[in-house]
Amino acid sequence: MWSVEMTRRLEQRLQAHGREPEVYYYEGEDPLPGSAGEIDAAKEHPPWQRQFRNVTDRSWRMLAM
């Protein structure tokens, strides 16, 4: 896993080459396990739950194509 800054750079590179990456940013948290944002967000919805929902939603969209 990597920081939000690295994810943004990768997203920009992909877009520059005509790709349309599906990227999710969660305010106040890096995608690093144990980050402060992950711990705070776990009080409302565990991070894995949101990430799982994003992956399954994306999978269903890909299957529908």
PDB file with one MODEL, atoms N, CA, C and O in Angstrom:
MODEL        1
ATOM      1  N   MET A   1       0.846  -1.170   0.000  1.00  0.00           N
ATOM      2  CA  MET A   1       0.000   0.000   0.000  1.00  0.00           C
ATOM      3  C   MET A   1       0.892   1.233   0.000  1.00  0.00           C
ATOM      4  O   MET A   1       2.063   1.189   0.375  1.00  0.00           O
ATOM      5  N   TRP A   2       0.287   2.340  -0.437  1.00  0.00           N
ATOM      6  CA  TRP A   2       1.070   3.558  -0.489  1.00  0.00           C
ATOM      7  C   TRP A   2       0.229   4.757  -0.105  1.00  0.00           C
ATOM      8  O   TRP A   2      -0.973   4.649   0.141  1.00  0.00           O
ATOM      9  N   SER A   3       0.882   5.891  -0.059  1.00  0.00           N
ATOM     10  CA  SER A   3       0.240   7.121   0.409  1.00  0.00           C
ATOM     11  C   SER A   3      -0.741   7.665  -0.627  1.00  0.00           C
ATOM     12  O   SER A   3      -0.763   7.233  -1.779  1.00  0.00           O
ATOM     13  N   VAL A   4      -1.541   8.613  -0.187  1.00  0.00           N
ATOM     14  CA  VAL A   4      -2.500   9.273  -1.074  1.00  0.00           C
ATOM     15  C   VAL A   4      -1.761   9.992  -2.201  1.00  0.00           C
ATOM     16  O   VAL A   4      -2.211   9.986  -3.347  1.00  0.00           O
ATOM     17  N   GLU A   5      -0.622  10.614  -1.870  1.00  0.00           N
ATOM     18  CA  GLU A   5       0.143  11.339  -2.888  1.00  0.00           C
ATOM     19  C   GLU A   5       0.593  10.389  -4.000  1.00  0.00           C
ATOM     20  O   GLU A   5       0.500  10.730  -5.179  1.00  0.00           O
ATOM     21  N   MET A   6       1.071   9.219  -3.639  1.00  0.00           N
ATOM     22  CA  MET A   6       1.502   8.253  -4.648  1.00  0.00           C
ATOM     23  C   MET A   6       0.313   7.774  -5.477  1.00  0.00           C
ATOM     24  O   MET A   6       0.439   7.567  -6.684  1.00  0.00           O
ATOM     25  N   THR A   7      -0.832   7.600  -4.837  1.00  0.00           N
ATOM     26  CA  THR A   7      -2.034   7.177  -5.555  1.00  0.00           C
ATOM     27  C   THR A   7      -2.460   8.246  -6.546  1.00  0.00           C
ATOM     28  O   THR A   7      -2.832   7.931  -7.677  1.00  0.00           O
ATOM     29  N   ARG A   8      -2.409   9.502  -6.136  1.00  0.00           N
ATOM     30  CA  ARG A   8      -2.778  10.596  -7.045  1.00  0.00           C
ATOM     31  C   ARG A   8      -1.842  10.652  -8.254  1.00  0.00           C
ATOM     32  O   ARG A   8      -2.293  10.865  -9.379  1.00  0.00           O
ATOM     33  N   ARG A   9      -0.540  10.460  -8.024  1.00  0.00           N
ATOM     34  CA  ARG A   9       0.411  10.461  -9.145  1.00  0.00           C
ATOM     35  C   ARG A   9       0.115   9.322 -10.114  1.00  0.00           C
ATOM     36  O   ARG A   9       0.146   9.511 -11.330  1.00  0.00           O
ATOM     37  N   LEU A  10      -0.170   8.150  -9.576  1.00  0.00           N
ATOM     38  CA  LEU A  10      -0.503   7.008 -10.439  1.00  0.00           C
ATOM     39  C   LEU A  10      -1.781   7.285 -11.220  1.00  0.00           C
ATOM     40  O   LEU A  10      -1.863   6.996 -12.413  1.00  0.00           O
ATOM     41  N   GLU A  11      -2.767   7.842 -10.548  1.00  0.00           N
ATOM     42  CA  GLU A  11      -4.029   8.178 -11.211  1.00  0.00           C
ATOM     43  C   GLU A  11      -3.778   9.156 -12.366  1.00  0.00           C
ATOM     44  O   GLU A  11      -4.330   8.976 -13.452  1.00  0.00           O
ATOM     45  N   GLN A  12      -2.961  10.175 -12.149  1.00  0.00           N
ATOM     46  CA  GLN A  12      -2.658  11.158 -13.190  1.00  0.00           C
ATOM     47  C   GLN A  12      -1.916  10.518 -14.360  1.00  0.00           C
ATOM     48  O   GLN A  12      -2.199  10.830 -15.517  1.00  0.00           O
ATOM     49  N   ARG A  13      -0.972   9.629 -14.069  1.00  0.00           N
ATOM     50  CA  ARG A  13      -0.236   8.950 -15.139  1.00  0.00           C
ATOM     51  C   ARG A  13      -1.165   8.094 -15.983  1.00  0.00           C
ATOM     52  O   ARG A  13      -1.065   8.086 -17.210  1.00  0.00           O
ATOM     53  N   LEU A  14      -2.067   7.374 -15.329  1.00  0.00           N
ATOM     54  CA  LEU A  14      -3.008   6.540 -16.068  1.00  0.00           C
ATOM     55  C   LEU A  14      -3.920   7.396 -16.941  1.00  0.00           C
ATOM     56  O   LEU A  14      -4.174   7.057 -18.097  1.00  0.00           O
ATOM     57  N   GLN A  15      -4.411   8.502 -16.390  1.00  0.00           N
ATOM     58  CA  GLN A  15      -5.278   9.395 -17.163  1.00  0.00           C
ATOM     59  C   GLN A  15      -4.531  10.002 -18.345  1.00  0.00           C
ATOM     60  O   GLN A  15      -5.110  10.190 -19.415  1.00  0.00           O
ATOM     61  N   ALA A  16      -3.260  10.308 -18.162  1.00  0.00           N
ATOM     62  CA  ALA A  16      -2.456  10.882 -19.248  1.00  0.00           C
ATOM     63  C   ALA A  16      -2.298   9.897 -20.407  1.00  0.00           C
ATOM     64  O   ALA A  16      -2.026  10.294 -21.540  1.00  0.00           O
ATOM     65  N   HIS A  17      -2.472   8.606 -20.107  1.00  0.00           N
ATOM     66  CA  HIS A  17      -2.367   7.574 -21.135  1.00  0.00           C
ATOM     67  C   HIS A  17      -3.732   7.040 -21.572  1.00  0.00           C
ATOM     68  O   HIS A  17      -3.846   5.941 -22.113  1.00  0.00           O
ATOM     69  N   GLY A  18      -4.769   7.855 -21.320  1.00  0.00           N
ATOM     70  CA  GLY A  18      -6.094   7.509 -21.812  1.00  0.00           C
ATOM     71  C   GLY A  18      -6.867   6.506 -20.978  1.00  0.00           C
ATOM     72  O   GLY A  18      -7.914   6.021 -21.409  1.00  0.00           O
ATOM     73  N   ARG A  19      -6.377   6.188 -19.805  1.00  0.00           N
ATOM     74  CA  ARG A  19      -7.077   5.233 -18.949  1.00  0.00           C
ATOM     75  C   ARG A  19      -8.024   5.976 -18.017  1.00  0.00           C
ATOM     76  O   ARG A  19      -7.874   7.177 -17.789  1.00  0.00           O
ATOM     77  N   GLU A  20      -9.004   5.247 -17.481  1.00  0.00           N
ATOM     78  CA  GLU A  20      -9.965   5.826 -16.540  1.00  0.00           C
ATOM     79  C   GLU A  20      -9.927   5.022 -15.243  1.00  0.00           C
ATOM     80  O   GLU A  20     -10.780   4.162 -15.023  1.00  0.00           O
ATOM     81  N   PRO A  21      -8.947   5.294 -14.384  1.00  0.00           N
ATOM     82  CA  PRO A  21      -8.840   4.522 -13.146  1.00  0.00           C
ATOM     83  C   PRO A  21     -10.007   4.806 -12.204  1.00  0.00           C
ATOM     84  O   PRO A  21     -10.516   5.925 -12.134  1.00  0.00           O
ATOM     85  N   GLU A  22     -10.408   3.784 -11.498  1.00  0.00           N
ATOM     86  CA  GLU A  22     -11.450   3.938 -10.486  1.00  0.00           C
ATOM     87  C   GLU A  22     -10.737   4.003  -9.137  1.00  0.00           C
ATOM     88  O   GLU A  22     -10.240   2.997  -8.630  1.00  0.00           O
ATOM     89  N   VAL A  23     -10.699   5.198  -8.576  1.00  0.00           N
ATOM     90  CA  VAL A  23      -9.929   5.443  -7.367  1.00  0.00           C
ATOM     91  C   VAL A  23     -10.843   6.010  -6.298  1.00  0.00           C
ATOM     92  O   VAL A  23     -11.712   6.834  -6.583  1.00  0.00           O
ATOM     93  N   TYR A  24     -10.644   5.564  -5.070  1.00  0.00           N
ATOM     94  CA  TYR A  24     -11.429   6.061  -3.943  1.00  0.00           C
ATOM     95  C   TYR A  24     -10.497   6.722  -2.939  1.00  0.00           C
ATOM     96  O   TYR A  24      -9.479   6.153  -2.546  1.00  0.00           O
ATOM     97  N   TYR A  25     -10.864   7.939  -2.528  1.00  0.00           N
ATOM     98  CA  TYR A  25     -10.126   8.641  -1.490  1.00  0.00           C
ATOM     99  C   TYR A  25     -11.074   8.844  -0.312  1.00  0.00           C
ATOM    100  O   TYR A  25     -12.222   9.254  -0.489  1.00  0.00           O
ATOM    101  N   TYR A  26     -10.590   8.559   0.867  1.00  0.00           N
ATOM    102  CA  TYR A  26     -11.384   8.750   2.074  1.00  0.00           C
ATOM    103  C   TYR A  26     -10.756   9.886   2.851  1.00  0.00           C
ATOM    104  O   TYR A  26      -9.594   9.815   3.250  1.00  0.00           O
ATOM    105  N   GLU A  27     -11.537  10.940   3.064  1.00  0.00           N
ATOM    106  CA  GLU A  27     -11.017  12.135   3.709  1.00  0.00           C
ATOM    107  C   GLU A  27     -10.350  11.812   5.040  1.00  0.00           C
ATOM    108  O   GLU A  27     -10.918  11.128   5.891  1.00  0.00           O
ATOM    109  N   GLY A  28      -9.141  12.316   5.194  1.00  0.00           N
ATOM    110  CA  GLY A  28      -8.435  12.170   6.457  1.00  0.00           C
ATOM    111  C   GLY A  28      -7.725  10.846   6.658  1.00  0.00           C
ATOM    112  O   GLY A  28      -7.258  10.566   7.762  1.00  0.00           O
ATOM    113  N   GLU A  29      -7.629  10.022   5.622  1.00  0.00           N
ATOM    114  CA  GLU A  29      -6.945   8.747   5.833  1.00  0.00           C
ATOM    115  C   GLU A  29      -6.131   8.324   4.630  1.00  0.00           C
ATOM    116  O   GLU A  29      -6.558   8.445   3.482  1.00  0.00           O
ATOM    117  N   ASP A  30      -4.944   7.823   4.930  1.00  0.00           N
ATOM    118  CA  ASP A  30      -4.116   7.163   3.933  1.00  0.00           C
ATOM    119  C   ASP A  30      -4.571   5.713   3.890  1.00  0.00           C
ATOM    120  O   ASP A  30      -5.216   5.245   4.828  1.00  0.00           O
ATOM    121  N   PRO A  31      -4.250   4.999   2.828  1.00  0.00           N
ATOM    122  CA  PRO A  31      -4.649   3.596   2.763  1.00  0.00           C
ATOM    123  C   PRO A  31      -3.705   2.682   3.537  1.00  0.00           C
ATOM    124  O   PRO A  31      -3.585   1.497   3.229  1.00  0.00           O
ATOM    125  N   LEU A  32      -3.043   3.236   4.532  1.00  0.00           N
ATOM    126  CA  LEU A  32      -2.094   2.455   5.310  1.00  0.00           C
ATOM    127  C   LEU A  32      -2.778   1.892   6.543  1.00  0.00           C
ATOM    128  O   LEU A  32      -3.436   2.640   7.267  1.00  0.00           O
ATOM    129  N   PRO A  33      -2.646   0.614   6.803  1.00  0.00           N
ATOM    130  CA  PRO A  33      -3.302   0.028   7.984  1.00  0.00           C
ATOM    131  C   PRO A  33      -2.860   0.744   9.256  1.00  0.00           C
ATOM    132  O   PRO A  33      -1.679   1.020   9.464  1.00  0.00           O
ATOM    133  N   GLY A  34      -3.836   1.031  10.089  1.00  0.00           N
ATOM    134  CA  GLY A  34      -3.527   1.658  11.363  1.00  0.00           C
ATOM    135  C   GLY A  34      -3.376   3.158  11.305  1.00  0.00           C
ATOM    136  O   GLY A  34      -3.000   3.780  12.299  1.00  0.00           O
ATOM    137  N   SER A  35      -3.668   3.764  10.139  1.00  0.00           N
ATOM    138  CA  SER A  35      -3.566   5.216  10.063  1.00  0.00           C
ATOM    139  C   SER A  35      -4.636   5.831  10.954  1.00  0.00           C
ATOM    140  O   SER A  35      -5.643   5.194  11.265  1.00  0.00           O
ATOM    141  N   ALA A  36      -4.407   7.066  11.359  1.00  0.00           N
ATOM    142  CA  ALA A  36      -5.348   7.733  12.264  1.00  0.00           C
ATOM    143  C   ALA A  36      -6.742   7.788  11.664  1.00  0.00           C
ATOM    144  O   ALA A  36      -7.730   7.599  12.373  1.00  0.00           O
ATOM    145  N   GLY A  37      -6.831   8.045  10.364  1.00  0.00           N
ATOM    146  CA  GLY A  37      -8.133   8.091   9.699  1.00  0.00           C
ATOM    147  C   GLY A  37      -8.843   6.761   9.756  1.00  0.00           C
ATOM    148  O   GLY A  37     -10.057   6.706   9.950  1.00  0.00           O
ATOM    149  N   GLU A  38      -8.093   5.688   9.589  1.00  0.00           N
ATOM    150  CA  GLU A  38      -8.697   4.355   9.630  1.00  0.00           C
ATOM    151  C   GLU A  38      -9.259   4.065  11.016  1.00  0.00           C
ATOM    152  O   GLU A  38     -10.348   3.506  11.147  1.00  0.00           O
ATOM    153  N   ILE A  39      -8.527   4.437  12.028  1.00  0.00           N
ATOM    154  CA  ILE A  39      -8.972   4.183  13.404  1.00  0.00           C
ATOM    155  C   ILE A  39     -10.221   5.000  13.715  1.00  0.00           C
ATOM    156  O   ILE A  39     -11.171   4.473  14.293  1.00  0.00           O
ATOM    157  N   ASP A  40     -10.237   6.306  13.333  1.00  0.00           N
ATOM    158  CA  ASP A  40     -11.404   7.151  13.585  1.00  0.00           C
ATOM    159  C   ASP A  40     -12.617   6.677  12.789  1.00  0.00           C
ATOM    160  O   ASP A  40     -13.734   6.654  13.306  1.00  0.00           O
ATOM    161  N   ALA A  41     -12.394   6.301  11.529  1.00  0.00           N
ATOM    162  CA  ALA A  41     -13.508   5.870  10.677  1.00  0.00           C
ATOM    163  C   ALA A  41     -14.101   4.562  11.162  1.00  0.00           C
ATOM    164  O   ALA A  41     -15.277   4.295  10.917  1.00  0.00           O
ATOM    165  N   ALA A  42     -13.322   3.746  11.839  1.00  0.00           N
ATOM    166  CA  ALA A  42     -13.804   2.439  12.302  1.00  0.00           C
ATOM    167  C   ALA A  42     -14.933   2.586  13.305  1.00  0.00           C
ATOM    168  O   ALA A  42     -15.722   1.662  13.502  1.00  0.00           O
ATOM    169  N   LYS A  43     -15.009   3.731  13.932  1.00  0.00           N
ATOM    170  CA  LYS A  43     -16.094   3.962  14.898  1.00  0.00           C
ATOM    171  C   LYS A  43     -17.446   3.986  14.195  1.00  0.00           C
ATOM    172  O   LYS A  43     -18.451   3.545  14.752  1.00  0.00           O
ATOM    173  N   GLU A  44     -17.465   4.503  12.972  1.00  0.00           N
ATOM    174  CA  GLU A  44     -18.721   4.586  12.222  1.00  0.00           C
ATOM    175  C   GLU A  44     -18.904   3.359  11.330  1.00  0.00           C
ATOM    176  O   GLU A  44     -19.879   2.621  11.473  1.00  0.00           O
ATOM    177  N   HIS A  45     -17.966   3.146  10.416  1.00  0.00           N
ATOM    178  CA  HIS A  45     -17.976   1.994   9.511  1.00  0.00           C
ATOM    179  C   HIS A  45     -16.542   1.505   9.396  1.00  0.00           C
ATOM    180  O   HIS A  45     -15.653   2.290   9.068  1.00  0.00           O
ATOM    181  N   PRO A  46     -16.301   0.255   9.651  1.00  0.00           N
ATOM    182  CA  PRO A  46     -14.926  -0.247   9.519  1.00  0.00           C
ATOM    183  C   PRO A  46     -14.400  -0.019   8.108  1.00  0.00           C
ATOM    184  O   PRO A  46     -15.140  -0.210   7.142  1.00  0.00           O
ATOM    185  N   PRO A  47     -13.127   0.389   7.965  1.00  0.00           N
ATOM    186  CA  PRO A  47     -12.568   0.644   6.631  1.00  0.00           C
ATOM    187  C   PRO A  47     -12.701  -0.541   5.697  1.00  0.00           C
ATOM    188  O   PRO A  47     -12.977  -0.363   4.511  1.00  0.00           O
ATOM    189  N   TRP A  48     -12.512  -1.734   6.202  1.00  0.00           N
ATOM    190  CA  TRP A  48     -12.615  -2.905   5.325  1.00  0.00           C
ATOM    191  C   TRP A  48     -14.007  -3.019   4.741  1.00  0.00           C
ATOM    192  O   TRP A  48     -14.169  -3.525   3.631  1.00  0.00           O
ATOM    193  N   GLN A  49     -15.019  -2.558   5.469  1.00  0.00           N
ATOM    194  CA  GLN A  49     -16.399  -2.656   4.988  1.00  0.00           C
ATOM    195  C   GLN A  49     -16.604  -1.739   3.775  1.00  0.00           C
ATOM    196  O   GLN A  49     -17.212  -2.146   2.785  1.00  0.00           O
ATOM    197  N   ARG A  50     -16.098  -0.511   3.853  1.00  0.00           N
ATOM    198  CA  ARG A  50     -16.209   0.410   2.717  1.00  0.00           C
ATOM    199  C   ARG A  50     -15.396  -0.090   1.535  1.00  0.00           C
ATOM    200  O   ARG A  50     -15.858  -0.038   0.395  1.00  0.00           O
ATOM    201  N   GLN A  51     -14.188  -0.576   1.799  1.00  0.00           N
ATOM    202  CA  GLN A  51     -13.341  -1.069   0.723  1.00  0.00           C
ATOM    203  C   GLN A  51     -13.969  -2.294   0.059  1.00  0.00           C
ATOM    204  O   GLN A  51     -13.938  -2.421  -1.165  1.00  0.00           O
ATOM    205  N   PHE A  52     -14.526  -3.175   0.843  1.00  0.00           N
ATOM    206  CA  PHE A  52     -15.192  -4.363   0.301  1.00  0.00           C
ATOM    207  C   PHE A  52     -16.368  -3.955  -0.577  1.00  0.00           C
ATOM    208  O   PHE A  52     -16.555  -4.508  -1.660  1.00  0.00           O
ATOM    209  N   ARG A  53     -17.154  -2.997  -0.120  1.00  0.00           N
ATOM    210  CA  ARG A  53     -18.300  -2.521  -0.903  1.00  0.00           C
ATOM    211  C   ARG A  53     -17.826  -1.918  -2.225  1.00  0.00           C
ATOM    212  O   ARG A  53     -18.446  -2.152  -3.262  1.00  0.00           O
ATOM    213  N   ASN A  54     -16.738  -1.148  -2.205  1.00  0.00           N
ATOM    214  CA  ASN A  54     -16.215  -0.560  -3.441  1.00  0.00           C
ATOM    215  C   ASN A  54     -15.765  -1.637  -4.414  1.00  0.00           C
ATOM    216  O   ASN A  54     -16.035  -1.541  -5.612  1.00  0.00           O
ATOM    217  N   VAL A  55     -15.084  -2.657  -3.918  1.00  0.00           N
ATOM    218  CA  VAL A  55     -14.591  -3.738  -4.779  1.00  0.00           C
ATOM    219  C   VAL A  55     -15.751  -4.536  -5.355  1.00  0.00           C
ATOM    220  O   VAL A  55     -15.755  -4.843  -6.547  1.00  0.00           O
ATOM    221  N   THR A  56     -16.723  -4.872  -4.538  1.00  0.00           N
ATOM    222  CA  THR A  56     -17.849  -5.662  -5.047  1.00  0.00           C
ATOM    223  C   THR A  56     -18.690  -4.851  -6.033  1.00  0.00           C
ATOM    224  O   THR A  56     -19.137  -5.387  -7.047  1.00  0.00           O
ATOM    225  N   ASP A  57     -18.910  -3.572  -5.749  1.00  0.00           N
ATOM    226  CA  ASP A  57     -19.663  -2.728  -6.694  1.00  0.00           C
ATOM    227  C   ASP A  57     -18.953  -2.662  -8.040  1.00  0.00           C
ATOM    228  O   ASP A  57     -19.583  -2.782  -9.091  1.00  0.00           O
ATOM    229  N   ARG A  58     -17.635  -2.470  -8.000  1.00  0.00           N
ATOM    230  CA  ARG A  58     -16.849  -2.409  -9.237  1.00  0.00           C
ATOM    231  C   ARG A  58     -16.923  -3.739  -9.979  1.00  0.00           C
ATOM    232  O   ARG A  58     -17.042  -3.754 -11.205  1.00  0.00           O
ATOM    233  N   SER A  59     -16.854  -4.848  -9.259  1.00  0.00           N
ATOM    234  CA  SER A  59     -16.925  -6.163  -9.893  1.00  0.00           C
ATOM    235  C   SER A  59     -18.260  -6.369 -10.585  1.00  0.00           C
ATOM    236  O   SER A  59     -18.303  -6.873 -11.707  1.00  0.00           O
ATOM    237  N   TRP A  60     -19.344  -5.988  -9.936  1.00  0.00           N
ATOM    238  CA  TRP A  60     -20.664  -6.127 -10.554  1.00  0.00           C
ATOM    239  C   TRP A  60     -20.779  -5.276 -11.813  1.00  0.00           C
ATOM    240  O   TRP A  60     -21.362  -5.710 -12.806  1.00  0.00           O
ATOM    241  N   ARG A  61     -20.223  -4.062 -11.774  1.00  0.00           N
ATOM    242  CA  ARG A  61     -20.264  -3.217 -12.972  1.00  0.00           C
ATOM    243  C   ARG A  61     -19.482  -3.848 -14.110  1.00  0.00           C
ATOM    244  O   ARG A  61     -19.918  -3.804 -15.260  1.00  0.00           O
ATOM    245  N   MET A  62     -18.327  -4.438 -13.803  1.00  0.00           N
ATOM    246  CA  MET A  62     -17.515  -5.064 -14.839  1.00  0.00           C
ATOM    247  C   MET A  62     -18.235  -6.288 -15.426  1.00  0.00           C
ATOM    248  O   MET A  62     -18.151  -6.527 -16.631  1.00  0.00           O
ATOM    249  N   LEU A  63     -18.928  -7.049 -14.606  1.00  0.00           N
ATOM    250  CA  LEU A  63     -19.666  -8.208 -15.080  1.00  0.00           C
ATOM    251  C   LEU A  63     -20.849  -7.821 -15.967  1.00  0.00           C
ATOM    252  O   LEU A  63     -21.244  -8.580 -16.852  1.00  0.00           O
ATOM    253  N   ALA A  64     -21.408  -6.639 -15.723  1.00  0.00           N
ATOM    254  CA  ALA A  64     -22.573  -6.184 -16.476  1.00  0.00           C
ATOM    255  C   ALA A  64     -22.201  -5.693 -17.871  1.00  0.00           C
ATOM    256  O   ALA A  64     -23.086  -5.498 -18.703  1.00  0.00           O
ATOM    257  N   MET A  65     -20.932  -5.490 -18.142  1.00  0.00           N
ATOM    258  CA  MET A  65     -20.507  -4.970 -19.459  1.00  0.00           C
ATOM    259  C   MET A  65     -20.716  -5.984 -20.538  1.00  0.00           C
ATOM    260  O   MET A  65     -20.415  -5.718 -21.702  1.00  0.00           O
TER     261      MET A  65
ENDMDL
END
